[in-house]
Amino acid sequence: GPKGMDKMLVDADGDVAITNDGATILERMEVEHQVAKLLVELSQSQDNEIGDGTTGVVVLAGALLSQAEKLLDRGIHPVRIAEGYESACEVAVKTLGEIGDVVEFSKDNFEPLVTTAETTLNSKIINVNRRKMAEIAVNAVVSVADLERKDVNFDMIKMEGKPGGRLEDTELVSGIVLDKDLSHSQMTKEITDVKCCLLTCPFEPPKPKTKHKLDITSKEDYEKLYKHEQEYFRKMIEQVKDSGANLVICQWGFDDEANHLLLQNNLPAIRWVNGVELELIAIATGARIIPRFSELSPEKLGKAGKVTEITFGTTNEKMIKIEDCANSSAVTCVVRGGNKMIVEEAKRSLHDAMCVVRNLIKDNRVVYGGGSAEIACSLAVSAHADTVMGTDQYAIRAFSDALDDIPLALAENCGLSPIEELANVKSKQLESKNPFLGVDCNQTGTNDMKTQGVFETLIGKQQQLLLATQVVKMVLKIDDVISMGNYQ
């Protein structure tokens, strides 16, 4: 929740990460227990599918397991508990569908998307600047989204972090930002009307693949070899010039000789660009990646409006910005922050917010936050339990109690009296039949989450319930753990 605490994770090398993203915490904890590993995978699958709600899904699964333990102590068979959970989950998912609201957004009005992204960022370290971050997340997703097909290509959104500056300095660049600098400090820092060639071949004379040894006995032979090498370099530079390129982006490095010749021929160059970034530049600028100099031709060049080298602060940190790409709307979030840990956490938080915006574009139904959806489901499941005969109703009631764990945790984190607050909100929901009433974490004076503007995606909530129930059913069906070589 908005007042939830963060965790500091220290790995074996002493590197520190600060986060409250459930999936990141569990992934880095190096869990040994076999069943606990299932919960780690559970939060991973929620992260991969939805991107948000990774902590909630583990809390829910834990609550279901502790409720199941009480039932097992009473002598109820695990399979009956699993069946009860299954039918309760169906009721809860159906209830979510019924209490869900549709948010209308259009190309001219993205405010509902920003509000939902803000809800996600409420519990993160960057919640002070959540409005700005939410707008960055929405603008990034919308610029690469195909609103007709309701599809978002996340490959076109690149995240770059640079420690230094403040969180407010985070910006969205319509183009690609590379954490590299030009290969020679005297090359032009700004190029307009760019035609770039993307090379995956090194800027050096070819080497035989076999082991070889070259004996040079005279000065003439050495000079001949030197001229031969020079000729290779000249030929390479000529081929680049003839193709019409005015920027060279190379996957490998090049030695001082090549660098000097590139500078002499007014060819700015960037070296050591990794394969993923090279592919992204190729997609964005419409270039073809060239494996040999002999294959250079004008139609294989990529086009961009402007390439600039930007410097940060007083340090020697530089970045390359490629803007107005010809082919597509690739965007880059340049995240700034006081230190490396904050930058990393801000990147994770922005990723969560972007995932939520993507989910809303795919399916624009939402449920309200603050535990209101869980309480509404809990009441519906409890009512369903009254209609069921036999031992199944115990498991269904246990599911209803487990759902209460999330609003309880929210209330506790906010310094409220958890049981009192939950009972209060539950009775209000029952009286007014209003499923939007939740825990008032920010002490605004109203429990209505619709008024507070706290909402999250319906598919995210439904996925939480389904995934948690599936994992708990799987755990309940296990009766023995057999480790290789340890079984007595």
Disulfide bonds with the S-S distance in Angstrom:
none
